[in-house]
């Protein structure tokens, strides 16, 4: 069993070539075609405007009147 002090050195050895040209699994991943972008239907609100903080501004108007 390895001690806690030896663990970081062990991980450095295990992952020294990760995501490099020596990493066969990563090289296979790079060869695959890119995923198509997601299709998002009706991404815009029907009102067509920016609705962020809309309620906050109506609260301010009611506070002053």
Backbone as a printed PyTorch tensor [residue, N CA C, xyz], in Angstrom:
tensor([[[  0.8470,  -1.1850,   0.0000],
         [  0.0000,   0.0000,   0.0000],
         [  0.8840,   1.2380,   0.0000]],

        [[  0.5360,   2.2170,  -0.8170],
         [  1.3450,   3.4300,  -0.8970],
         [  0.8760,   4.4460,   0.1210]],

        [[  1.8210,   5.2490,   0.5660],
         [  1.4630,   6.2760,   1.5410],
         [  0.8950,   7.4930,   0.8150]],

        [[  0.3150,   8.3940,   1.5830],
         [ -0.2630,   9.6040,   0.9950],
         [  0.8080,  10.4800,   0.3550]],

        [[  2.0080,  10.4530,   0.8780],
         [  3.0910,  11.2680,   0.3190],
         [  3.5250,  10.7440,  -1.0490]],

        [[  3.4070,   9.4360,  -1.2730],
         [  3.8290,   8.8440,  -2.5410],
         [  2.7560,   8.9390,  -3.6230]],

        [[  1.5240,   9.2200,  -3.2610],
         [  0.4370,   9.2240,  -4.2320],
         [  0.6020,  10.2690,  -5.3330]],

        [[  0.9420,  11.5320,  -5.0350],
         [  1.0970,  12.4910,  -6.1390],
         [  2.1760,  12.0790,  -7.1390]],

        [[  3.2770,  11.5280,  -6.6620],
         [  4.3270,  11.0760,  -7.5680],
         [  3.8220,   9.9150,  -8.4200]],

        [[  3.0340,   9.0490,  -7.8190],
         [  2.4640,   7.9300,  -8.5560],
         [  1.5210,   8.4260,  -9.6530]],

        [[  0.6990,   9.4130,  -9.3460],
         [ -0.2120,   9.9760, -10.3390],
         [  0.5540,  10.6730, -11.4600]],

        [[  1.6450,  11.3290, -11.1070],
         [  2.4620,  11.9800, -12.1300],
         [  2.9890,  10.9580, -13.1300]],

        [[  3.3750,   9.7940, -12.6440],
         [  3.8520,   8.7390, -13.5360],
         [  2.7140,   8.1850, -14.3720]],

        [[  1.5580,   7.9730, -13.7470],
         [  0.4180,   7.3650, -14.4330],
         [ -0.1040,   8.2520, -15.5650]],

        [[ -0.1150,   9.5540, -15.3470],
         [ -0.7240,  10.4610, -16.3040],
         [  0.2820,  11.3650, -17.0070]],

        [[  1.5360,  10.9860, -17.0460],
         [  2.5810,  11.8130, -17.6540],
         [  2.3300,  12.0270, -19.1420]],

        [[  1.7800,  11.0450, -19.8270],
         [  1.5840,  11.1480, -21.2690],
         [  0.1180,  11.3130, -21.6480]],

        [[ -0.7130,  11.6870, -20.6970],
         [ -2.1310,  11.8490, -20.9730],
         [ -2.3550,  13.0600, -21.8670]],

        [[ -3.2040,  12.9200, -22.8620],
         [ -3.5590,  13.9690, -23.8220],
         [ -2.3610,  14.4270, -24.6540]],

        [[ -1.4460,  13.5270, -24.9210],
         [ -0.3090,  13.8150, -25.7930],
         [ -0.3690,  12.8650, -26.9760]],

        [[  0.6120,  12.9600, -27.8530],
         [  0.6530,  12.0610, -29.0070],
         [  0.9440,  10.6190, -28.5890]],

        [[  1.4390,  10.4100, -27.3750],
         [  1.6900,   9.0550, -26.8790],
         [  0.4420,   8.3860, -26.3090]],

        [[ -0.6030,   9.1310, -26.1040],
         [ -1.8390,   8.6100, -25.5270],
         [ -2.7140,   8.0500, -26.6600]],

        [[ -2.7500,   6.7340, -26.7960],
         [ -3.4780,   6.0980, -27.8930],
         [ -4.9810,   6.3490, -27.8250]],

        [[ -5.5350,   6.2760, -26.6360],
         [ -6.9830,   6.4850, -26.4820],
         [ -7.3830,   7.9070, -26.8920]],

        [[ -6.5810,   8.8760, -26.5130],
         [ -6.8660,  10.2660, -26.8620],
         [ -6.7130,  10.4830, -28.3650]],

        [[ -5.7490,   9.8600, -28.9710],
         [ -5.5550,  10.0080, -30.4180],
         [ -6.7320,   9.4180, -31.1890]],

        [[ -7.2850,   8.3090, -30.7080],
         [ -8.4850,   7.7430, -31.3320],
         [ -9.6800,   8.6820, -31.1800]],

        [[ -9.7660,   9.3270, -30.0370],
         [-10.8480,  10.2860, -29.8020],
         [-10.7450,  11.4580, -30.7810]],

        [[ -9.5470,  11.9140, -31.0360],
         [ -9.3570,  13.0410, -31.9480],
         [ -9.7200,  12.6900, -33.3850]],

        [[ -9.6560,  11.4290, -33.7470],
         [ -9.9320,  11.0060, -35.1150],
         [-11.4270,  10.9620, -35.4350]],

        [[-12.2550,  10.8770, -34.4290],
         [-13.6910,  10.7540, -34.6830],
         [-14.2490,  12.0820, -35.1820]],

        [[-15.3290,  12.0400, -35.9770],
         [-15.9100,  13.2860, -36.4840],
         [-16.5540,  14.0910, -35.3520]],

        [[-16.6180,  15.3770, -35.5640],
         [-17.2080,  16.2660, -34.5540],
         [-18.6990,  16.0030, -34.4410]],

        [[-19.2300,  16.1660, -33.2440],
         [-20.6660,  16.0200, -33.0240],
         [-21.3950,  17.1800, -33.6920]],

        [[-22.5760,  16.9230, -34.2660],
         [-23.3300,  18.0230, -34.8640],
         [-23.8630,  18.9500, -33.7640]],

        [[-24.0690,  20.2070, -34.0820],
         [-24.6040,  21.1180, -33.0630],
         [-26.0320,  20.7300, -32.6960]],

        [[-26.4390,  21.0160, -31.4780],
         [-27.8070,  20.6660, -31.0790],
         [-28.8220,  21.5420, -31.8000]],

        [[-29.9950,  20.9850, -32.0100],
         [-31.0830,  21.7360, -32.6350],
         [-32.0260,  22.1630, -31.5230]],

        [[-32.1790,  23.4630, -31.3820],
         [-33.0270,  24.0090, -30.3310],
         [-34.1640,  24.7510, -31.0180]],

        [[-35.3600,  24.2320, -30.8670],
         [-36.5100,  24.8600, -31.5030],
         [-37.1460,  25.8660, -30.5530]],

        [[-37.6370,  26.9260, -31.1290],
         [-38.2950,  28.0040, -30.3870],
         [-37.4300,  28.4940, -29.2320]],

        [[-36.2060,  28.8410, -29.5380],
         [-35.2910,  29.3010, -28.5010],
         [-35.6020,  30.7150, -28.0520]],

        [[-36.3310,  31.4430, -28.8470],
         [-36.6660,  32.8140, -28.5000],
         [-38.0770,  32.8600, -27.9240]],

        [[-38.2630,  33.6560, -26.9380],
         [-39.5740,  33.8090, -26.3170],
         [-40.5370,  34.4110, -27.3380]],

        [[-41.7970,  34.0810, -27.2680],
         [-42.7750,  34.5650, -28.2450],
         [-42.9280,  36.0800, -28.2170]],

        [[-42.6400,  36.7050, -27.0750],
         [-42.7650,  38.1580, -27.0140],
         [-41.6440,  38.8410, -27.7910]],

        [[-40.5580,  38.1170, -28.0510],
         [-39.4990,  38.6410, -28.8880],
         [-38.5340,  39.5710, -28.1930]],

        [[-38.7530,  39.9110, -26.9610],
         [-37.8710,  40.8470, -26.2760],
         [-37.0780,  40.1770, -25.1720]],

        [[-36.2330,  40.9610, -24.5730],
         [-35.4350,  40.4750, -23.4650],
         [-36.2870,  40.5300, -22.2020]],

        [[-36.5160,  39.3930, -21.5900],
         [-37.3920,  39.3230, -20.4280],
         [-36.6210,  39.2730, -19.1140]],

        [[-35.3050,  39.3930, -19.1740],
         [-34.5090,  39.3080, -17.9480],
         [-34.8060,  40.5060, -17.0520]],

        [[-35.0160,  40.2740, -15.8050],
         [-35.2680,  41.2980, -14.7830],
         [-36.5340,  42.1090, -15.0500]],

        [[-37.4470,  41.5930, -15.8370],
         [-38.6700,  42.3280, -16.1490],
         [-39.4780,  42.5850, -14.8850]],

        [[-39.6120,  41.6000, -14.0230],
         [-40.4040,  41.7650, -12.8060],
         [-39.7540,  42.7490, -11.8430]],

        [[-38.4550,  42.8290, -11.8600],
         [-37.7730,  43.7360, -10.9540],
         [-38.1420,  45.1810, -11.2720]],

        [[-38.2010,  45.5200, -12.5620],
         [-38.5170,  46.8790, -12.9440],
         [-39.9780,  47.2190, -12.6610]],

        [[-40.8780,  46.2740, -12.8160],
         [-42.2770,  46.5590, -12.4990],
         [-42.4410,  46.7660, -11.0060]],

        [[-41.6680,  46.0640, -10.1860],
         [-41.7280,  46.2640,  -8.7420],
         [-41.2650,  47.6760,  -8.3710]],

        [[-40.2520,  48.1900,  -9.0630],
         [-39.7590,  49.5300,  -8.7860],
         [-40.8160,  50.5730,  -9.1540]],

        [[-41.4820,  50.3770, -10.2770],
         [-42.5080,  51.3320, -10.7100],
         [-43.6500,  51.3920,  -9.7020]],

        [[-44.0840,  50.2330,  -9.2200],
         [-45.1790,  50.2100,  -8.2440],
         [-44.7500,  50.7900,  -6.9140]],

        [[-43.4780,  50.7070,  -6.5810],
         [-42.9930,  51.2300,  -5.3240],
         [-43.0660,  52.7620,  -5.2940]],

        [[-42.7590,  53.3900,  -6.4270],
         [-42.7350,  54.8460,  -6.4730],
         [-44.1130,  55.4590,  -6.6930]],

        [[-45.0900,  54.6980,  -7.1350],
         [-46.3960,  55.2790,  -7.4240],
         [-47.4180,  54.8890,  -6.4360]]])
